[in-house]
Amino acid sequence: MSDLLDYMGDDRSSTAIIVLLAVLVRVLTGLSLYSGAGDAPKYGDYEAQRHWMELTINLPVREWYTDSPVNNSSYWPLDYPPLSGYQSWLCGQAMRAVEPASVELVKSHGYETPTSKIVMRWTVITADLLVYIPACLAAVYVFYGTSSSLSSSSSSPSGSAAAISRRARVLALIALLFNPAAIVIDHGHFQYNSISLGLTLAAVAAIGAGRQLLGAALFSLALNHKQMALFFAPAFFAHLLGWALHSQRHRGLGPKILAVGKLGLTVIATFAVCWAPYLSSKEAVLQVFTRIFPVRRGLYEDYVANWWCTSSLLIKWKAKFPAHILLRAAAATTLAAGAPAMAHQIMGRPARPIGGGGRGPTRWGLLRCLANSAFAFYMFSYQVHEKSILLPLLPVTLLAGEEPTLAAWLPILAAFSMFPLLERDGVALPYISLCALYGAVMAGPALSLARQLHQAQASSKARRRSGWLKLAVTGLSGWALRHWAVLASLAVAGNLALHAARLILPPPERLPWLHDRAFITAAFGGFALTFIYLQISQWLEGDDGGRGPAVTAQRKRD
């Protein structure tokens, strides 16, 4: 597998092959069933997306979020920000061009034909082709370089920094494009999370390339497409504030204030453009907010592998406390959990920023902060959906070249956490296939790269001079690599046992939720350990900007 990664890293056309295979996997996933097919009166995800297209192409923009006889809040109300509405309008135009009856106002409710489903499947794939996949390529280029940038080092031994960097680059691209949880949600169902995730990834790439204002605008667009991008907001805020305060370009109070002002104006201008149709009245703005933040739904709706849901087995949160108390408790807990990662970035750690010289947070610190911020929201915030695990997965998969073992198993655990939902929605087969494919492709290369990284770190003089915590983490990772076969076998055995129990052993009548609880509890344990590890690894980021041996060959570029 290492030889395969070397080959893929050397050949430019291999990137096109990886992308084509990723598209093929998405097409095949789209052949599966989907939630709510033929299940009146509300059907499922296909009907929700189709209905939003129906509303947006038939109603004035100002009426998209307003209750009316033809836009009843009890029947799939549009509950995403305005940019998502504009996307529904574009997709609705495609649907109407192919099959006008599929988006007739009111008359099309429950409309299901093979043609309409094919068109919608291809709108989801098109979103990947136009937004998510280009963002993946841009992010991998910014963080790992390209094969051509390593050509001068291509004659190095297989264990050299250049060879490791090539493998890291390909592994990160594969992790981003073949993430089973993301594919099964967007293409097993009918969703467009890839647009918001792609815009976020593009923002990360822009900031990593030193284009902070562009990054702020792109992330603002991500927020205006899906409100769940708020999971990333503290990380972007902290990183950009740290950049404004500590960059060598901002010497003196005046330049620092000017940098913060430019960032603020960029965000405000982007939001103003997206919300322009609703800014004429306070009522219109509040109507949109009411739709996209439905706090009335309670602490959680379905079983999700976070703190509140998992611990509710012992503490009946919703029965013991009123909703407004739980809302405040969730907000405070989320802020506390995300605060250390934010402080790390605002303080300008480590010492060298993007562009070299001076102080300031680094691109790698941004990735870890994004993962920690997203995990803080997923684990502790109010009204978390199962699919919200896609947000911490985004920076973790981009980190695959630096954290290969984490990127190899966390996406599978994320899909595992959603299995009860996926099974009910009829996409169990794609779930199994995608997880098996991801594991088969990632396991060997990730283990090989992890061993090379560990050896390079263990032999580094800087590592030997590190504090006890860094040495402990390095030692623990070394122990895990030496016993990976046992650990992997235990994980696979436990996974298979839970799936087999769900299929073979019906739950007791008094405990109908037993199987679902078992899945989310197991997943919660893995997520909690990952969150702790990511918090530690962010604060252990070194003065080299967090670059491990995987990107040593790129240091001159930075």
Phi, psi and omega in degrees: 000324178297321177298321178297317179296322177298318180296314181296326181287333183276329189262118181299323182294343180296330176298318178296323179296316179299317180296316180297319177295322178297320177294318179300317179299321179293319178298315181295322178297325180291351177279355184280179173287181178207165186292137172079011181300118179069013185258085179291156009265346186254350179058230186206213187298322177301314182294322178299310181295318180297319181295321177295324175295318178301315182293313189290330180271351181248344182245152173299153183305320183295343183258004182296327184251011184257129179295137178199172179302331180260357180224066186280131182292348178275352181237091176046064176293148175293112186236031173239160183297171188304322182298327175293325176295320178296322176296320177297323178297315179298314180294325178296325176297321178294318179297316182293325179295327182269317184214086186306325182295340184288344182230026174293138183297126179068311184299337185271003180303128181079012183290120180220109173227156178303322182294314181297323179291320179296316179300315182292321176304318183284337173292325177293316178296321178298322177299320176296316183293326184271332187240298191291310183295314175301323178295322176299314180297318180295316181294318179296321177298313183295319187271334185234353183077192180235169179299325181292328179290345180255003187300328181291342181252009188293342180273001181292158176300160185298336181268001183290168179299322181294318180294318178298320181296321177300314181295320179298319181299312182292320180298319179296318180295317179296316181299319180292320187273340185243018178304113187295324181296317181292318182292316184290330178286311184283321188254340170284320171265203174234085181224167186230040178298335182297336179290309179297316179295322179293319177295322177296316180296321177295323177296319178298316179297318180297314179294320178298332178270004178088014179255073188294319181295319176298319178298320179296320179293317181295319178292326175299323175294320177300317177298326181278357174262313177223126182294344179292346174296348174303336178303330182268346190303314179301323181293314178296317179301311183295317182294314182292325175294318177299321177296315182296325184277330191242351181297145179298337180286345185245067178272125182098158184294320183301307178300326179294314179296320179297319179297316178296319179298318179298318178298315180298316179295323178298314180295314181298316181296319180295316178296321181298319179296314182293326185261008186311316182295344186249001186275358182284343180210149178295323181298321181294320179295315181295326178297318178295315180299320180298322180289317189273348176234076184277071184296345181294346182288345177099181185300318174202154181261311183239174180291126180222144189279055175241182186298311187296316182287316182295316182286347181293347174296328180257325181239114182280081186304310186291336178275328185274333188231143176291161186300321184291329176291317179295323178298316179292320180295319179295318180297315181294318180294319179297315179298318180295320181291328181270348186299317181301318180295321178295317180299321179303318182282319180294326179288351178078030179268144355280202194282336188250123182270178172301132180098348176083149176082154176068205180238167174146162179289155183255168179297323180288325174297323176300315181299314180293324178294321176299316180297317181292320178296314181295320178293322178301316178293314182298318186284329192230351187277175186272137174058062179268135177265153180306320185289351180296345177295344177298334184288308175296335179294330184299304178292330180294321179289326175292332177280006186305327179289339178255332179232065189296319182291322178298314180291339181283322186253337183296317177300327178290318177297323179297315177296320177303319182295336181262002187304315179304319177293315183295322179296315179297329183272003174080021180242033179294321181295311174301323178301311180296315183295316182292320178294318179296318179297313182297315180298318181294321183283323189269328192303304183298306179300321180296318179295316180298314180294320180299320179295318179295318178296318180296318178297317180295320180291319183294329183270354183284134177298324179297321179294320182294334179271000185288167179288175185296326183293317179295320178296322179295317179296317178298318179294320179295318178295323177296319177298317180296321179293324179290333183246027185299325183297317180293314181297316180296319180297318178296318181296314180296318180297316178296320178299310181297322181297318179294319178294318180295318179298322180293324182279325190258320187256110177292145180290155176300151181300326181282344182231063183295342182267005190303313182294316179299317178298321181298318180295311185288329179292316178298317180294320179301319178301316178294319180294319181297316178296320179297317180299316179297315180297317181294325176297315180294315184295328178294317181284343177269003180301130189275178180290353176276012179082018179082008182278121171274185179301338183299333182237018178302325181294347182261004190300327180293332179291332185275000000 
